[in-house]
Amino acid sequence: MKGSTLFQVLAILSVIGSVLSKECTNTPTQLSSHTFRYQLLKSQNETWKQEMFAHYHLIPTDDSAWSDLLPRKILRQEADELSWSMMYKKMKNPGSFKVGGDFLKEISLHDVRLDSDSIQGRAQETNLKYLLMLDVDNLVWSFRKTANLPTPGKPYGGWEAPDVELRGHFVGHYLSATAQMWASTHNDSLKEKMSAVVSVLSACQKKMGTGYLSAFPSELFDRFEAIKPVWAPYYTIHKILAGLLDQYTFANDAQALDMTTWMVEYFYNRVQNVIRTHTVERHWLSLNEETGGMNDVLYRLFAITVGESKAFVVGSPFRQTLFSRIACSSISEVLGPENENVQKFEMKSFTRKIALKLSTEADDISGFHANTHIPIVIGSQMRYEVTGDPLYKTISTFFMDIVNSSHSYATGGTSVSEFWSDPKRLASTLQTENEESCTTYNMLKVSRHLFRWTKEVAYADYYERALTNGVLGIQRGTEPGVMIYMLPQGRGVSKAVSYHKWGTPFNSFWCCYGTGIESFSKLGDSIYFEEEGSIPSLYIIQYVSSTLDWKSGKIVLNQKVIPVVSSDPYLRVTLTSSSKEGAEQLSTLNLRIPIWTSSKGAKATLNAQNLDLPAPGSFLQVKWSGGDKLTLNLPISIRTEQIKDDRPEFASVRAILYGPYLLSGYSSGDWDIKTGSTGSDADWISPVPAAYNNHLVTFSQESGESTFVLTNMNQSIRMEKFPKAGTDAAIRATFRLIFDDTLEKISRIEEAIGKTVMLESFDYPGMVLVQQGTENNLVVTDPPKDTATSSFGVVHGLDGKDNSVSLESVTQKGCYIYSGVNYSSSVGMKLSCNSSSSSSEAGFSQATSFTMNNGLSAYHPISFVAKGGSRNYLMVPLQSVRDESYSVYFNMQA
C-alpha cells in the first residue's frame, strides 16, 4: 500500500483512536472497519499486514471475562447438553408456539404497488434496472469456483472479487433484493434471473455435499475458529442465509428453504465441534468479529419451521435454532426468578452492556463499530417476538433512545467512519465519512419493529425521516447501480468526493451496495400495517402514492399524494377505495399525524364532511367503507434542529427541515445564516416560485472541437468546458433571467429575446453578473444601486445564426459579453465593443454569440433561498443532491 493511501485510511479511522482499550465483542480496532480491512487485504505491504494482524483478538472480550463468573461445570457441558431438546423442554406449551403476540401485522409486498411517478416509484424502477443488469454467471462465479464446478462468465470486482474474503456477501443481498423486488413488481425477467441464481447455488451446495455453501472455502472458518485473521465469514453466511430465506418467504421457493436448513445443519455441527473440542469460552472468543444478523435470520427460520410443523422434534428445526442461540450470540447469562443456572447464548456483550446500563440510563456505545452491533439488536428484537421475553423489548427500546438522543444526525442516520463517536459531540464529527448507509438500513429495521409493537407515532416519524433523507438520496438520480457508501454531513461536502465516492455497477459491491439494493426493493413494506379483528384496522404511516390490495378489509385502497412543493406549504393526500367483488366490509383507517405538522391549518374530510383532527404525534381514526373518499391537508413549515452536541459553543449549529425533508444548501464551505430579529422564518428564508424554472438558462459556445459554457467561478465569469449534469460545474453554468419588468413571465426561454435582463447566479441567489467597464472582467456580486451596470439586452446573435443570442450592455450600446476566439478552459469574460476589439469583425461576432438553452441545473420543487452573512444559499432536499457541494448544518445567528 502506498504511503498516501495508508495515510487516508488511517485518517478515516482516527475517530476510533481512543477506544482500543474497550473490552467487548468485536473489539473496536482498525480491523473492525470494512474500509480498512479491504485496503489491508488488497495491500502488498506484508510488514504492515503483519503489524495490523498482530493485534487480532488480543484483548479479551467481555464475554470471556463474564464467563469467569459462571460455574465451571457449565462451561464444560457436553454439546448434547446444549441441544435444543433441553431448551425445548423448558418452554411453556411448545406445541402451541406462535410468533407475534399483539403486534401490528406486516402488509405483504405482493399487495402494495407504488405509483411510478412518485419519488419512491422512480427509485424502485432505477433499482430494478440494476438488478436486471447483473449477470447470473458473473455473480455466482466464486461459488462455482469454491464448489469445483465449471466457471462460465467472469467474476465481478470490488468486494466480490475472487481474492476478497467477503466475496459472496453481495449475492446474498441480491437474493433478498430480487425476492423483495419481485414481490413489489412481479417482473417476470427478474423472477427468471433470481431463480437461476438459486438453482446454481443449489448445485454448488450439492456438489460439496456437506451443506456448506459460500463463495469462499470452508478453510476460512478453520482460521476463524483458530482465532487467526479472517474477514468476518459469518457476516457473509448471514447474507446468504437471509437471501435464501427471503426467496422462500417472498417467492415461495421451497428449494431455497431446503438449502437454508442444510446450511444451518452444517454450521450447527461446526459450532458443536468447537465447543466439544475446546470450550464454550473459545467459541465466544472466536465471535470477536462481525457476524452480521445471524441471530436475526435464525430466529426468523425458527419461526417459519415451527409455524409450519406445529411440533418440535429433536431434529433439524431445533438445531437450526440452537445455532441462533450459540453461533450468532456470544453472551452467557445466569437469569431466572430463582437464579437458575440456565445458560443462554443470545446476545453479544454489546447487547448485554445495554441491558446492564438500563438502570442508570448510561450511554456507552461510543467507539463501537455501528453496523456490527445494530443487527445484534435486531436479532434481540426477533427474540422478543419469538419468546415474548420483555428484557429484549426493553433493550431495543433503550438502544433506539440512546442512538436518537445522542448519536443521530438530522438525516436520522448515525456513525462516523463506521463507528459511533462520543455522545452529544456530533459537531466535531461533521465530515465526508458520516452515516454509513448500512447503518440507516438497519436502524430502519429497529424502528419498524418498535412501531409494530407499540403503535407509537414517534417510531413512524423516525422511519419517514431516515428513509426520506438517509436512503432515498444514496442513488445518483436515476443511474442504475450508482450508489454511495457514506452520506457526508460536513461543510461544503459532496457525495462524489467522499473516500469511496460514487460506486460503479460492476466493480464496487460494498456492504452498502448490498443493503442499498434491498432498501430500494422494499419501499412498499412500511407504508401500511394492519390489525386483524372482527373489524380490521389499517395503519397508514407513510404518505406515498400507492395502491393497496387490502385483503382483510376487502377493498382496494388508492393513496394519491400531490408532490410537495415549497410554494404550497401543505402535504395533500387523497384516499379512495373500491370494494372487492361487491364485498361490504366495515374497517378502520388510522392515519399518522406526523410530529412535524401543526393543528393550525390542518384539515381532513370524509366524503366532504369535516373531521376533528387529533394533535400532531397521534393517529386520526376513521371508520371506513368501500367507496369512501378522504382528503387530508397537513401544514408543512420550516423548522430548525440543533445538532446533537451539548457544548455551548455549538448551540447555534442547526439543520433546516421542511416537514420530513432535510434541506441542504449549495455551498463550498460557507455556513453562516442570519435569522433576523423578529423570530419569523420570513426574515431569513423564502420559497422559490415554481415559475422560476422557466427563467433558467445556460449560455454555450463552440471553440475548436469543444463546447464551453458561461460559468461563475468564485464570483468571476469564465468559459469552462461543458459539464455533466448534477455537478458543481453544471450549477455554476446556470443563470436565472431577472427581467426589467419584475412581473414578466415566460414559458420558453426564446421569449427572452428582445427583453432586458439581469443574470442571477444559480448557486449565489441574490447576486448578479455585473460589468466593470469595457475590457474589464465581469464579476458576480450583489446588485448595484444603479442596476443599469448589471442589465443586458438579449438580442439575436451577431453571428446571424438562428439559435444564437448576444448579450448587449444597456449602458454601453454596441458592447457585448465577449469570450475571445479559439480559447481554452478558464478564459475570463469581459465586456467588449466591436471598435475596441483586436479581433476581426467575424471573430467579434463569433465571440459574442452564444447558444441559449434551458439551464443545466433546475430548481427542485422544494427549493428555498436562505439569507447568509456574506452570501445567500439555495436550499434543496438532501435526497436530490448528486455531485454538488453542500452543507446540511449551518451556523445560525440573529
Salt bridges, closest charged atoms under 4 A:
GLU46 OE2 - LYS49 NZ 3.67
ASP62 OD2 - LYS353 NZ 3.89
GLU106 OE2 - ARG448 NH1 2.79
ASP111 OD1 - LYS551 NZ 2.65
ASP115 OD2 - LYS560 NZ 3.43
ASP117 OD2 - LYS560 NZ 3.76
ASP137 OD1 - ARG144 NH1 2.73
GLU160 OE2 - HIS169 NE2 3.80
ASP163 OD1 - LYS42 NZ 2.87
GLU165 OE2 - ARG223 NH2 2.74
ASP222 OD1 - ARG270 NH2 2.67
GLU225 OE2 - ARG270 NE 2.88
ASP246 OD1 - ARG300 NH2 2.73
GLU265 OE2 - ARG319 NH1 2.79
GLU289 OE1 - ARG37 NH2 3.29
GLU290 OE1 - HIS34 NE2 2.99
GLU290 OE1 - HIS369 ND1 3.97
GLU346 OE1 - ARG383 NH1 3.16
ASP363 OD2 - HIS407 NE2 2.87
ASP364 OD1 - LYS22 NZ 3.33
ASP364 OD2 - LYS353 NZ 3.56
GLU385 OE2 - HIS449 ND1 3.01
GLU385 OE2 - ARG452 NH1 2.76
ASP389 OD2 - ARG383 NH2 3.54
GLU418 OE1 - HIS369 NE2 2.76
ASP461 OD1 - ARG592 NH1 2.34
GLU464 OE2 - ARG592 NH2 2.85
GLU479 OE2 - ARG476 NH1 2.29
GLU518 OE2 - HIS173 ND1 2.66
ASP525 OD2 - ARG448 NE 3.68
GLU530 OE2 - LYS105 NZ 3.95
GLU531 OE2 - LYS455 NZ 2.39
GLU532 OE2 - LYS105 NZ 2.94
ASP549 OD2 - LYS551 NZ 3.49
ASP549 OD1 - LYS580 NZ 2.74
ASP568 OD2 - ARG572 NE 2.83
GLU641 OE2 - ARG465 NH2 2.62
GLU641 OE2 - ARG639 NE 3.79
ASP645 OD2 - ARG647 NH2 2.63
ASP646 OD1 - ARG425 NH1 2.30
ASP670 OD1 - ARG871 NH1 3.79
GLU744 OE2 - LYS755 NZ 3.63
GLU750 OE1 - ARG748 NH1 3.27
GLU751 OE2 - ARG748 NE 3.90
GLU760 OE1 - ARG736 NE 2.83
GLU775 OE1 - LYS830 NZ 2.89
ASP883 OD1 - ARG476 NE 2.87
